[in-house]
Amino acid sequence: NNDAGQTVRHHCGVDLIVYADTNVIATESGTIVNQFNFLAGWQGVQLCALLVQTDSGVMINYGEIACDWSKKAGQRVAAGQVIGRVTRNSDGNRMLHFETYVRGTTINYSWSYGGTAPTSLLNPTNYLTALRA
């Protein structure tokens, strides 16, 4: 948002609203590629994003989770394994920010209105719908 309260960038994922301290589980088996600071959380708690390259080829950004620096690039995760925990963001909300990208992505992206969408971005709703099926 800009100073006038207008949205100036696209939202690249879906926000799944959950209770505080909800466990985040891996949607598929894969390998951790990166963990990085995502944004400042509730009462100064730092939030992170965990990027996991799934074995099926989709890169998943599990964002707005509590930082757990024991998670390292190269570690394997199993489908259904607890890989994080949701905590409050700077607005006091509790959500998992969920983004999907093509194989090889190492960071999350955003783009301004009027700009071009990152070519690595995939629709997370399509992924979750297909996973459910």
C-alpha positions in Angstrom: 0.0 0.0 0.0 1.1 3.6 -0.6 0.6 6.5 1.8 -2.9 7.1 0.4 -4.0 3.5 1.3 -4.2 2.4 -2.3 -2.9 -1.0 -3.2 0.2 -0.6 -5.4 1.3 -4.2 -5.8 -0.3 -7.6 -6.6 -0.7 -10.2 -3.9 1.2 -13.2 -5.2 -0.3 -15.9 -3.0 -3.2 -16.9 -0.9 -3.6 -16.1 2.8 -5.0 -19.1 4.7 -6.4 -17.8 8.0 -5.7 -20.0 10.9 -5.4 -20.0 14.7 -2.2 -18.8 16.3 0.4 -21.5 16.8 -1.1 -23.7 14.1 1.4 -26.1 12.7 2.3 -25.8 9.0 2.7 -29.1 7.2 4.5 -29.8 4.0 2.0 -30.4 1.2 4.4 -32.7 -0.6 7.8 -34.2 -0.1 10.7 -32.1 -1.2 13.8 -30.2 -0.3 14.2 -26.9 1.6 15.8 -24.4 -0.7 15.8 -21.2 1.4 14.5 -19.6 4.5 14.5 -15.8 4.9 13.0 -13.0 6.9 9.5 -12.3 5.5 8.2 -9.4 7.6 8.1 -8.1 11.2 5.5 -10.0 13.3 3.3 -9.3 16.2 5.0 -7.3 19.0 8.3 -7.4 17.1 8.4 -11.1 16.4 10.3 -11.7 13.1 8.4 -13.8 10.6 10.0 -16.0 7.9 9.3 -17.7 4.7 10.4 -21.3 4.0 10.9 -22.2 0.3 10.5 -25.9 -0.5 11.1 -27.5 -3.9 8.6 -30.3 -4.1 9.5 -33.6 -5.8 6.7 -32.8 -8.3 8.5 -29.7 -9.4 6.5 -26.9 -7.7 8.4 -24.4 -5.5 6.3 -23.5 -2.5 6.7 -20.4 -0.3 5.3 -21.0 3.2 5.3 -17.4 4.4 4.5 -15.6 7.6 5.7 -18.4 9.8 7.8 -18.3 12.9 11.5 -18.4 12.1 13.2 -21.7 12.8 16.8 -21.4 11.8 17.4 -25.1 12.4 15.7 -25.5 9.0 18.5 -25.5 6.4 18.8 -25.5 2.7 19.2 -29.1 1.4 17.2 -30.7 4.2 14.5 -33.1 3.1 10.8 -32.8 4.2 8.2 -35.4 3.9 4.5 -34.8 2.9 2.5 -34.2 6.0 5.6 -33.3 8.1 5.4 -30.3 10.4 7.8 -27.7 8.9 6.7 -24.6 10.7 4.3 -22.7 13.0 2.0 -19.8 12.2 2.3 -16.8 14.5 0.8 -13.3 14.5 1.9 -10.8 11.8 2.3 -7.1 12.3 -1.5 -6.5 12.1 -2.1 -9.1 14.8 -3.5 -11.6 12.2 -2.7 -15.2 12.0 -2.3 -16.6 8.5 -0.1 -18.8 6.3 0.9 -16.9 3.2 1.1 -19.5 0.5 2.8 -18.9 -2.9 3.7 -21.3 -5.7 6.5 -20.9 -8.3 8.2 -22.9 -11.0 11.2 -25.2 -10.2 14.4 -23.3 -9.5 12.9 -20.2 -7.8 14.9 -19.1 -4.8 13.0 -16.1 -3.5 9.5 -14.8 -3.5 8.4 -12.1 -6.0 5.9 -9.2 -6.2 5.0 -6.8 -8.9 3.4 -3.4 -9.1 0.1 -2.7 -10.8 0.7 -1.9 -14.4 3.9 -4.1 -14.4 4.4 -7.6 -15.7 3.9 -10.6 -13.6 7.0 -12.7 -12.8 7.2 -15.5 -15.2 8.1 -17.9 -12.4 4.8 -17.3 -10.5 2.1 -20.1 -10.5 -1.5 -19.8 -9.3 -1.5 -21.2 -5.7 -5.3 -21.9 -5.9 -4.8 -24.2 -8.9 -2.1 -26.1 -7.0 -4.2 -26.5 -3.8 -7.3 -27.6 -5.9 -5.2 -30.1 -7.8 -3.6 -31.4 -4.6 -7.1 -31.9 -3.0 -8.3 -33.9 -6.0 
